[in-house]
Amino acid sequence: MIYRLVLSLVTALLLTACVNTVDNMKLAAQEKFRQTLAYHFTRQFGKGIGVVVQGLAAQGGFLDNPLVRILLPPPVGLVIDVARDFQQNPRAVLLESLMNHAAEQAVPGAGPILQTLITEISAGDSTNLFAAGKTAATDYLREKAGGAVYDALLPVVAQDLAASGAVEIYAELLKAHEATALVTGMADGEAPPVAADELDDYVTRKTVDGLFRMLGDRETLIRDGISNMEQGSL
């Protein structure tokens, strides 16, 4: 009787140990799979940075992309658009083209900064970012390197705007807007216009916004592709 009881207890313990071992093996395999996917995601996203930067740096990379095209600073640009006078105002058209050209010239400077950051990311952070939201890696890059990207792009933007005459053109449009505002008054809630000597800051900020906008879209595509791969392996 005692022998049978002991045998039953030993059998139960062995079965429990086997079940726990199998469960632990499954959990370990799942964790390894997640780490592999996170590594693959980080590599693909690193390549995606280069693709996005190269696309934006191409001729028309900003100007011809409605998602990131840099418009004239408000309220100057807004007033011209409302008056349906933009296409009839060659100076405004030229200025918008020059602003976007400056962005296209400057954006390659962001590549090395972002690539360095993504290659230095730890395995733990990579796994956590992969498990987070659709644009978690992009948000991480912007939080960690957004300021450095702005600082790298600003001198290039400023030099290009000055050399192309964009600052002078904007000053002319701004002066015309201010003259009109003296007669008609400013609209309720209208923010002060961007000063001519702040045009480089405006364009640089819009360049950074556009860059991370496109990186976020790229990240979402990469995640969708990996998600499909993950589902296919289940």
URGIUR-V566179 format. One record per residue. N is the residue number from 0. RES is the residue in three letters. OMEGA is omega in radians with two decimals (NA if undefined). BURIAL is 1 if it has 9 or more other C-alpha atoms within 8 Angstrom, else 0. D_LAST is the distance of its C-alpha to the last C-alpha in Angstrom with 2 decimals. Layout:
n/res/omega/burial/d_last
N/RES/OMEGA/BURIAL/D_LAST
N/RES/OMEGA/BURIAL/D_LAST
This chain:
n/res/omega/burial/d_last
0/MET/3.13/0/47.36
1/ILE/3.14/0/46.60
2/TYR/3.14/0/44.92
3/ARG/3.14/0/42.56
4/LEU/3.13/0/41.78
5/VAL/3.13/0/41.07
6/LEU/3.13/0/38.92
7/SER/3.14/0/36.90
8/LEU/3.13/0/36.45
9/VAL/3.12/0/35.42
10/THR/-3.14/0/32.91
11/ALA/3.13/0/31.44
12/LEU/3.13/0/31.25
13/LEU/3.12/0/29.57
14/LEU/3.12/0/26.94
15/THR/3.13/0/26.37
16/ALA/3.13/0/26.20
17/CYS/3.13/0/23.64
18/VAL/3.13/0/21.42
19/ASN/3.13/0/21.90
20/THR/3.12/0/21.19
21/VAL/3.13/0/17.86
22/ASP/3.13/0/16.97
23/ASN/3.11/0/18.30
24/MET/3.11/0/16.36
25/LYS/3.14/0/13.02
26/LEU/3.13/0/14.40
27/ALA/3.13/0/15.66
28/ALA/3.12/0/12.51
29/GLN/3.13/0/10.79
30/GLU/3.10/0/14.07
31/LYS/3.13/0/14.28
32/PHE/3.11/0/11.01
33/ARG/3.12/1/12.50
34/GLN/3.11/1/15.76
35/THR/3.11/0/14.63
36/LEU/3.13/1/13.29
37/ALA/3.10/1/16.59
38/TYR/3.12/1/18.60
39/HIS/3.13/0/17.25
40/PHE/-3.11/1/17.99
41/THR/3.11/1/21.42
42/ARG/-3.14/0/22.31
43/GLN/3.13/1/21.45
44/PHE/3.08/1/23.37
45/GLY/3.07/1/26.23
46/LYS/-3.14/0/26.49
47/GLY/3.09/1/26.31
48/ILE/3.12/1/29.38
49/GLY/3.14/1/31.35
50/VAL/-3.12/0/30.33
51/VAL/-3.13/1/31.37
52/VAL/3.13/1/34.59
53/GLN/3.13/1/35.53
54/GLY/-3.14/0/35.04
55/LEU/-3.12/1/37.16
56/ALA/3.14/1/39.78
57/ALA/3.10/0/40.33
58/GLN/-3.10/0/43.33
59/GLY/-3.12/1/42.51
60/GLY/3.04/1/39.33
61/PHE/-3.00/1/40.55
62/LEU/-3.05/1/43.29
63/ASP/3.13/0/41.35
64/ASN/-3.08/1/38.22
65/PRO/3.14/0/38.94
66/LEU/-3.05/0/36.19
67/VAL/-3.13/1/38.05
68/ARG/-3.13/1/41.56
69/ILE/-3.13/1/44.13
70/LEU/3.10/0/46.74
71/LEU/-3.11/1/50.28
72/PRO/3.02/1/50.67
73/PRO/-0.01/1/51.53
74/PRO/-3.09/1/53.97
75/VAL/-3.13/1/55.46
76/GLY/-3.13/1/52.60
77/LEU/-3.14/1/52.15
78/VAL/3.14/1/55.85
79/ILE/-3.14/1/55.87
80/ASP/-3.14/1/52.86
81/VAL/3.13/0/54.37
82/ALA/-3.12/0/57.61
83/ARG/-3.03/0/55.72
84/ASP/-3.01/1/57.54
85/PHE/-3.09/1/54.74
86/GLN/3.11/0/54.87
87/GLN/-3.13/0/58.67
88/ASN/-3.06/0/58.79
89/PRO/3.13/0/58.37
90/ARG/3.11/0/58.60
91/ALA/3.11/1/55.65
92/VAL/3.13/1/53.59
93/LEU/-3.12/0/54.58
94/LEU/3.13/1/53.76
95/GLU/3.11/1/50.24
96/SER/-3.13/1/49.73
97/LEU/3.11/1/51.17
98/MET/-3.13/1/49.03
99/ASN/3.07/1/45.81
100/HIS/3.10/1/47.12
101/ALA/3.10/1/47.68
102/ALA/-3.14/1/44.09
103/GLU/3.12/1/42.91
104/GLN/-3.03/1/45.23
105/ALA/-2.94/1/44.16
106/VAL/3.09/1/40.37
107/PRO/3.13/1/39.80
108/GLY/3.13/1/41.16
109/ALA/-3.03/1/38.02
110/GLY/-3.11/1/35.78
111/PRO/-3.14/0/36.88
112/ILE/-3.10/1/36.84
113/LEU/3.13/1/33.26
114/GLN/3.12/1/32.03
115/THR/-3.12/0/33.78
116/LEU/-3.08/1/32.28
117/ILE/3.13/1/28.66
118/THR/-3.13/0/29.19
119/GLU/-3.10/0/30.77
120/ILE/-3.12/0/28.02
121/SER/3.12/0/26.91
122/ALA/3.13/0/23.45
123/GLY/3.11/0/23.59
124/ASP/3.12/0/24.68
125/SER/3.13/1/22.06
126/THR/-3.13/1/19.26
127/ASN/3.13/0/21.18
128/LEU/3.13/1/21.76
129/PHE/-3.12/1/18.17
130/ALA/-3.07/0/17.39
131/ALA/-3.02/0/20.48
132/GLY/-3.02/0/21.60
133/LYS/-3.13/0/21.28
134/THR/-3.06/1/24.36
135/ALA/-3.12/1/24.41
136/ALA/3.09/1/24.98
137/THR/3.12/1/27.68
138/ASP/3.11/1/29.30
139/TYR/3.13/0/29.30
140/LEU/-3.11/1/31.04
141/ARG/3.14/1/33.53
142/GLU/-3.05/0/34.37
143/LYS/-2.97/0/34.88
144/ALA/-3.12/1/36.43
145/GLY/3.13/1/37.60
146/GLY/3.13/0/41.15
147/ALA/3.10/0/41.21
148/VAL/3.11/1/39.98
149/TYR/-3.12/1/42.73
150/ASP/-3.13/0/45.32
151/ALA/-3.06/1/44.38
152/LEU/-3.02/1/44.50
153/LEU/-3.12/1/47.63
154/PRO/-3.14/0/50.27
155/VAL/3.11/1/48.91
156/VAL/-3.11/1/48.83
157/ALA/-3.13/1/52.31
158/GLN/-3.11/0/53.77
159/ASP/3.13/1/52.38
160/LEU/3.14/1/53.57
161/ALA/-3.09/1/56.99
162/ALA/-3.08/0/57.40
163/SER/-3.09/0/56.44
164/GLY/-3.10/0/58.79
165/ALA/-3.12/1/56.04
166/VAL/3.13/1/57.53
167/GLU/3.13/0/60.93
168/ILE/3.14/1/59.55
169/TYR/3.12/1/57.69
170/ALA/3.10/1/60.87
171/GLU/-3.13/0/62.75
172/LEU/3.13/1/60.29
173/LEU/3.12/1/60.24
174/LYS/3.11/0/64.03
175/ALA/3.12/0/64.19
176/HIS/-3.13/1/61.78
177/GLU/3.10/0/63.81
178/ALA/3.11/0/67.00
179/THR/-3.12/1/65.57
180/ALA/3.10/1/64.37
181/LEU/-3.12/0/67.92
182/VAL/-3.03/0/69.11
183/THR/-3.06/0/66.35
184/GLY/3.12/0/65.06
185/MET/3.10/0/61.49
186/ALA/3.12/0/59.01
187/ASP/3.10/0/58.10
188/GLY/-3.12/0/55.29
189/GLU/3.14/0/55.40
190/ALA/3.08/0/54.30
191/PRO/-3.12/0/56.62
192/PRO/3.05/1/55.93
193/VAL/3.13/1/54.45
194/ALA/-3.12/0/57.44
195/ALA/-3.12/1/58.00
196/ASP/3.07/0/57.65
197/GLU/-3.12/0/54.24
198/LEU/3.13/1/52.78
199/ASP/3.09/1/51.07
200/ASP/-3.14/0/49.33
201/TYR/-3.10/1/48.22
202/VAL/3.14/1/46.83
203/THR/3.13/1/45.08
204/ARG/3.11/1/43.37
205/LYS/3.08/1/42.24
206/THR/3.12/1/41.00
207/VAL/3.10/1/38.90
208/ASP/-3.12/1/37.59
209/GLY/3.12/1/36.66
210/LEU/-3.10/1/34.97
211/PHE/3.03/1/32.66
212/ARG/-3.12/1/32.09
213/MET/3.06/1/30.80
214/LEU/3.10/1/28.76
215/GLY/3.10/1/27.07
216/ASP/3.13/1/26.29
217/ARG/3.13/1/24.96
218/GLU/3.13/1/22.74
219/THR/3.11/1/21.26
220/LEU/3.13/0/20.51
221/ILE/3.13/1/18.86
222/ARG/3.14/1/16.66
223/ASP/3.12/0/15.69
224/GLY/3.13/0/14.83
225/ILE/3.10/1/12.65
226/SER/3.10/0/10.93
227/ASN/3.11/0/10.25
228/MET/-3.14/0/9.05
229/GLU/3.14/0/6.68
230/GLN/3.14/0/5.34
231/GLY/-3.12/0/5.57
232/SER/-3.11/0/3.81
233/LEU/NA/0/0.00
